[in-house]
Amino acid sequence: MICILFDKGMTKVWLIYAVGSAVFAALTSVLAKIGIEGVNSNLATAIRTFVVLIMAWGIVFLTGGQNGIGGISKKSWLFLILSGLATGASWLCYYRAIQIGQVSRVVPVDKMSVVITLILSFVLLHEQFTWKSGVGALLITVGTLIMAWP
């Protein structure tokens, strides 16, 4: 475990959060599938969003993060709002998909967001494209097709 967390003396704390994100995302899918039974998918998304809203603002206030609101630039506001709209659209689509489909097939397709994110990061953010990125994206795409194909 120590080898994973340290790379030439530099702590990779992001990895801990990324693993946590993956575990909680998996729980989200399974718990949502159970909870959405007999519930309108848009209403279920709204309930989930309300819970996330309360939790996020609670953490902001507990850590004193609310003091930074005044320092947010107009550009940051714009892109945070656009990101929020994209998140909302994603959640609405996702909840409807898991309501009418099998979670074990919906989730791999949803995770194609990794490949789309790689493409967008190369095109819009000018991040480096490597052979590992290309092979990884190809493997994710093939794996998604294998898992989600009827």
Stockholm file with secondary structure:
# STOCKHOLM 1.0

chainA/1-150         MICILFDKGMTKVWLIYAVGSAVFAALTSVLAKIGIEGVNSNLATAIRTFVVLIMAWGIVFLTGGQNGIGGISKKSWLFLILSGLATGASWLCYYRAIQIGQVSRVVPVDKMSVVITLILSFVLLHEQFTWKSGVGALLITVGTLIMAWP
#=GR chainA/1-150 SS CHHHHEETTEECHHHHHHHHHHHHHHHHHHHHHHHTTTSCHHHHHHHHHHHHHHHHHHHHHHHTGGGGGGGCCHHHHHHHHHHHHHHHHHHHHHHHHHHHSCHHHHHHHHTTHHHHHHHHHHHTSCCCCCHHHHHHHHHHHHHHHHHHCC
#=GC SS_cons         CHHHHEETTEECHHHHHHHHHHHHHHHHHHHHHHHTTTSCHHHHHHHHHHHHHHHHHHHHHHHTGGGGGGGCCHHHHHHHHHHHHHHHHHHHHHHHHHHHSCHHHHHHHHTTHHHHHHHHHHHTSCCCCCHHHHHHHHHHHHHHHHHHCC
//
